[in-house]
Amino acid sequence: MIHPARILLLVPFVLGLCGVATAEAKPPKPAAKKVSKPPGGIKRELFAGRVVMLSDALKRRGVKSTDEFAKQVVLETPGGELIPIVPDWRGRAFYQDKRLRNRPVELVGYRRRGIPYLQVLMVFTVDRTDKRQKKSVRRYFDYWCDICSIPMYEIKRCECCQGPIRMRFQPRGLPSYIKTDAKAKAGRETSANGDNSP
């Protein structure tokens, strides 16, 4: 039988072998944040229009489709182009939240060569905050936890406290790397003249 004093001497050694943190262990590194940058050589651009269900957009154009397209969303540009959106960490909100669809938006994102899908990095809504207001306001969108003060990008419980989150809209300009031209401005004006209800 092993003496109790010897067992106490072996505890730190055994814990070290098992990978359990000891008093001298360094604190864990915080989880890496998502980087809003595309792979090298791909240009971030501004895409304006409304996000709609693909089946609805096709129906308006006289194209019949079956249920396989029922959940696909696309950005419908003022020029009539339909750009499918990747349901990744940022684009997924358009699949989950119907409040983001059928309203004027500006999306900062990119497309890879040979792939029609848009990968969204930032979402801006373009709304009139007051019905009497003639000029539209660009607002940056994300989801927000009021308890933990952290942003999220899809509908789910807070990653920290598991509490509820809400939609958050903040007046904000476009990032400095986005250069707007006359065509993009015209697209914003066209999309802003429609129904702005959430």
C-alpha positions as CSV (number, residue, x, y, z in Angstrom):
1,M,0.0,0.0,0.0
2,I,1.3,3.5,-1.0
3,H,1.6,6.0,1.7
4,P,-0.8,9.0,1.3
5,A,2.0,11.5,1.4
6,R,3.7,9.8,-1.6
7,I,0.4,10.0,-3.5
8,L,0.3,13.7,-3.0
9,L,3.8,14.1,-4.4
10,L,2.8,12.2,-7.5
11,V,-0.3,14.3,-8.3
12,P,1.4,17.2,-10.1
13,F,3.5,14.7,-12.2
14,V,0.4,12.7,-13.2
15,L,-1.6,15.9,-14.0
16,G,1.2,17.1,-16.2
17,L,1.2,13.8,-18.2
18,C,-2.5,14.1,-18.7
19,G,-2.3,17.6,-20.1
20,V,-4.2,19.3,-17.3
21,A,-3.2,22.9,-16.8
22,T,-1.0,23.6,-13.8
23,A,-0.3,26.9,-12.1
24,E,2.7,27.6,-14.4
25,A,0.7,27.0,-17.6
26,K,0.1,29.9,-19.9
27,P,-3.5,31.2,-20.4
28,P,-5.2,29.9,-23.5
29,K,-5.1,32.2,-26.6
30,P,-8.4,33.8,-27.6
31,A,-10.1,32.3,-30.6
32,A,-9.1,33.8,-33.9
33,K,-11.6,36.3,-35.3
34,K,-13.0,35.8,-38.8
35,V,-11.0,37.8,-41.3
36,S,-13.0,39.9,-43.7
37,K,-10.5,39.5,-46.5
38,P,-10.8,37.5,-49.7
39,P,-8.0,35.2,-50.8
40,G,-5.0,36.9,-52.5
41,G,-5.5,38.5,-55.9
42,I,-9.3,38.7,-55.5
43,K,-10.8,42.2,-55.6
44,R,-13.5,43.2,-53.1
45,E,-16.3,45.0,-54.8
46,L,-19.7,46.7,-54.1
47,F,-22.8,44.9,-55.3
48,A,-26.2,46.8,-55.1
49,G,-29.7,45.6,-55.5
50,R,-32.2,43.5,-53.6
51,V,-31.8,39.9,-52.2
52,V,-34.8,37.8,-53.4
53,M,-35.7,34.2,-53.6
54,L,-34.4,32.7,-56.9
55,S,-37.7,31.0,-57.7
56,D,-39.6,34.3,-57.4
57,A,-37.0,36.1,-59.6
58,L,-37.3,33.4,-62.3
59,K,-41.1,33.4,-62.1
60,R,-41.1,37.1,-62.9
61,R,-39.0,36.4,-65.9
62,G,-41.3,33.6,-67.1
63,V,-39.0,30.8,-66.1
64,K,-40.6,27.8,-64.4
65,S,-38.5,26.0,-61.8
66,T,-39.1,23.1,-59.3
67,D,-38.6,22.8,-55.6
68,E,-34.8,22.4,-55.9
69,F,-34.6,26.2,-56.1
70,A,-37.0,26.8,-53.2
71,K,-34.3,27.9,-50.7
72,Q,-31.8,29.6,-53.0
73,V,-31.4,33.4,-52.7
74,V,-29.9,35.8,-55.2
75,L,-29.0,39.4,-55.4
76,E,-31.1,41.0,-58.1
77,T,-29.3,44.0,-59.4
78,P,-30.9,47.1,-60.9
79,G,-29.7,45.9,-64.3
80,G,-31.6,42.6,-63.9
81,E,-28.6,40.4,-63.2
82,L,-29.2,37.5,-60.7
83,I,-26.2,36.8,-58.6
84,P,-26.4,33.7,-56.3
85,I,-25.2,34.2,-52.8
86,V,-23.0,31.7,-50.9
87,P,-24.6,30.6,-47.6
88,D,-21.3,31.0,-45.7
89,W,-20.6,32.9,-42.4
90,R,-21.9,36.2,-43.8
91,G,-24.3,35.3,-46.6
92,R,-26.2,32.7,-44.6
93,A,-28.3,35.5,-42.9
94,F,-30.2,36.0,-46.2
95,Y,-31.3,32.4,-46.2
96,Q,-32.3,32.5,-42.6
97,D,-33.9,36.0,-42.1
98,K,-36.7,37.1,-44.5
99,R,-36.4,40.6,-43.0
100,L,-33.2,41.1,-45.0
101,R,-34.8,40.2,-48.3
102,N,-36.8,42.4,-50.7
103,R,-35.2,45.6,-49.5
104,P,-32.4,47.7,-51.0
105,V,-29.0,46.5,-50.0
106,E,-25.3,47.1,-50.8
107,L,-23.1,44.1,-50.3
108,V,-19.3,44.3,-50.1
109,G,-18.0,41.0,-51.4
110,Y,-16.2,39.1,-54.1
111,R,-16.6,36.5,-56.8
112,R,-13.9,34.0,-57.8
113,R,-13.0,33.7,-61.4
114,G,-15.3,31.3,-63.3
115,I,-17.8,31.1,-60.3
116,P,-21.0,33.1,-60.4
117,Y,-21.6,32.9,-56.6
118,L,-21.1,36.0,-54.5
119,Q,-19.2,35.7,-51.2
120,V,-20.5,38.5,-48.9
121,L,-18.2,40.2,-46.5
122,M,-20.3,43.2,-45.3
123,V,-24.0,43.9,-45.5
124,F,-25.5,47.4,-45.8
125,T,-29.2,48.2,-46.0
126,V,-30.3,51.4,-47.8
127,D,-33.5,52.6,-46.1
128,R,-35.5,55.8,-45.4
129,T,-35.6,55.9,-41.6
130,D,-38.6,58.1,-41.8
131,K,-41.4,58.0,-44.4
132,R,-41.2,61.8,-44.9
133,Q,-37.4,61.6,-45.4
134,K,-36.5,61.8,-49.1
135,K,-32.9,60.8,-48.8
136,S,-32.0,57.1,-48.0
137,V,-29.5,56.2,-45.3
138,R,-26.9,53.5,-45.7
139,R,-26.7,51.4,-42.5
140,Y,-24.3,48.6,-41.7
141,F,-26.1,45.4,-40.5
142,D,-25.2,42.7,-38.1
143,Y,-26.8,40.8,-35.2
144,W,-26.0,42.0,-31.6
145,C,-26.1,40.7,-28.1
146,D,-26.9,43.5,-25.7
147,I,-25.6,41.5,-22.7
148,C,-22.2,40.5,-24.1
149,S,-21.8,43.4,-26.6
150,I,-20.6,41.1,-29.4
151,P,-21.7,41.1,-33.0
152,M,-22.8,38.0,-34.8
153,Y,-23.7,37.3,-38.5
154,E,-26.4,34.7,-38.5
155,I,-29.6,33.9,-36.4
156,K,-28.6,31.9,-33.4
157,R,-28.3,32.2,-29.6
158,C,-25.4,34.4,-28.4
159,E,-22.1,32.6,-28.7
160,C,-21.1,33.8,-25.2
161,C,-24.2,33.9,-22.9
162,Q,-26.6,31.8,-25.0
163,G,-29.1,34.6,-24.7
164,P,-31.2,36.2,-27.5
165,I,-29.7,38.5,-30.1
166,R,-31.3,41.3,-32.2
167,M,-30.9,43.0,-35.6
168,R,-28.6,46.0,-35.4
169,F,-28.3,48.8,-38.0
170,Q,-25.6,51.4,-37.7
171,P,-25.1,54.4,-40.0
172,R,-21.7,53.8,-41.6
173,G,-19.9,54.6,-44.8
174,L,-18.4,52.1,-47.1
175,P,-14.9,50.8,-46.4
176,S,-12.0,52.9,-47.9
177,Y,-11.0,50.1,-50.3
178,I,-14.4,50.4,-52.1
179,K,-14.4,52.9,-54.9
180,T,-17.9,53.9,-55.9
181,D,-18.5,55.0,-59.5
182,A,-21.5,56.5,-61.3
183,K,-22.9,53.0,-62.1
184,A,-22.9,51.9,-58.5
185,K,-24.4,55.2,-57.4
186,A,-27.2,54.9,-60.0
187,G,-27.8,51.4,-58.7
188,R,-28.2,52.7,-55.2
189,E,-30.7,55.4,-56.3
190,T,-32.7,52.9,-58.3
191,S,-32.9,50.4,-55.5
192,A,-33.7,53.0,-52.9
193,N,-36.8,54.3,-54.8
194,G,-38.7,51.0,-54.2
195,D,-40.5,49.7,-51.2
196,N,-38.2,50.0,-48.1
197,S,-40.2,48.1,-45.6
198,P,-38.2,45.5,-43.6
